[in-house]
Amino acid sequence: MKKECGGLVSVKMLIVFLFAVMFVAFSDNAAAQSQYKGEDVLIVADEMPSFPGGEAAIRENISRNLRYPESAVEKGIEGKVFIKFIVTKDGSVANVTISRSVDAVIDEEALRVVRMLPKFTPGKKDGKPVNVWYSLPISFQLNK
């Protein structure tokens, strides 16, 4: 019986140790998901990147520059494309990718428009500019 109890204690200690390791690895966000030009790209920063003029301004910029692809109009393709990109420590948009696709033609237009965005106010950690991941949904909806 004593041996079983010791084994149970060892398993509990291992579980506690694994949770502790996971907590340390993910809590600081220093465990960035990737790198950009040799520097970490954070998921969360003390101050997140912001678009000049706020969310309304980014939506206005996208809607002003967005061109609904004619082939998508003809086929009646609608949906929401999710774009993921890095706001670099100088505020530039980099590494623009699709995180959720609708259709190749619509996806390409969403990528084009996001690549055109002007500089953001960069995110900050400990008062210093940092690279931060940013996600943006772009809706394509036909007038019916």
HELIX and SHEET records of a PDB file:
HELIX    1   1 LYS A    2  SER A   27  1                                  26    
HELIX    2   2 GLY A   54  ASN A   65  1                                  12    
HELIX    3   3 GLU A   70  LYS A   75  1                                   6    
HELIX    4   4 ALA A  104  ARG A  115  1                                  12    
SHEET    1   A 5 SER A  34  TYR A  36  0                                        
SHEET    2   A 5 GLU A  39  LEU A  42 -1                                        
SHEET    3   A 5 LYS A 128  PHE A 140  1                                        
SHEET    4   A 5 GLY A  79  VAL A  87 -1                                        
SHEET    5   A 5 VAL A  93  ARG A 100 -1                                        
SHEET    1   B 4 SER A  34  TYR A  36  0                                        
SHEET    2   B 4 GLU A  39  LEU A  42 -1                                        
SHEET    3   B 4 LYS A 128  PHE A 140  1                                        
SHEET    4   B 4 GLY A 123  LYS A 125 -1                                        
END                                                                             
